[in-house]
């Protein structure tokens, strides 16, 4: 199969699966010779485990990743020896190992902004009776770093470590709005090819509109674009002089988070939250 065929075969692949499949890995390898395929294949195996399940057989891993069965067998053996997978001889299946948790813990422990942001996020969540999320880029998605709930009636079921779509959520749009032109075009070049062709123009239009909203208001919108029942605003959180960009969002049900309320109350409150975090984080 040619490199172009590999890239074309990704046209209908969901964005969250693009670099967790052999086709995605091959396409990335074709773009930059520094890309280490063997390492990417091992990480693809770790990424194919889902939150709702624990054990996967080599055959299931091969099916999800598109990797050859012999390759999967060697990689799962190696990952088990390193502690990133756990093997059950009785089930003849694999589960994520404790070393994965250790990596996640090391990341969260080193994320100082979380400890600064959390009490301020909770204060805003309680005030506006909504869910406030802090997120970071994870390839072509956003990953939740912190989440605070302020309403018993509306409880957005998202936890730390979960991934959210990039271009349709307020969190993802806020991240993109915080990038300079060069980094923005690079991010879009990575995101768009991993979406179905039919969705690319609509997503690009929504992201461009969000960047305009950010210039005008200081925050972006997602008015049912991700989930019809969910309205949200987001704003970028630039750290280290803008070298690193995180994002904040406030999410609530459409019946209480009207556009007027988002513009007049919630959005400005979110911008104030961002400024408080930046001031305290130094």
Secondary structure, 3 states (H helix, E strand, C coil): CCHHHHHHCCCCCCHHHHHHCHHHHHHHHHHCCCCCHHHHHHHHHHHCCCCCCCCECHHHHHHHHCCCHHHHHHHHHHHHHCCCEEEECCCCEEEECHHHHHHHHHHHHCCHHHHHHHHHHHHHHHHHCCEEEEEEEECCEEEEEEEEECCCCCCCCCCCCCEEECCCCHHHHHHHHCCCHHHHHHHHHHHHCCCCHHHHHHHHHHHHHHHHHHHHHCCEEEECCCCCCEEEEEEEEEEHHHCEEEEEEEEEECCCCCHHHHHHHHHHHHHHHHHHHHHHHC
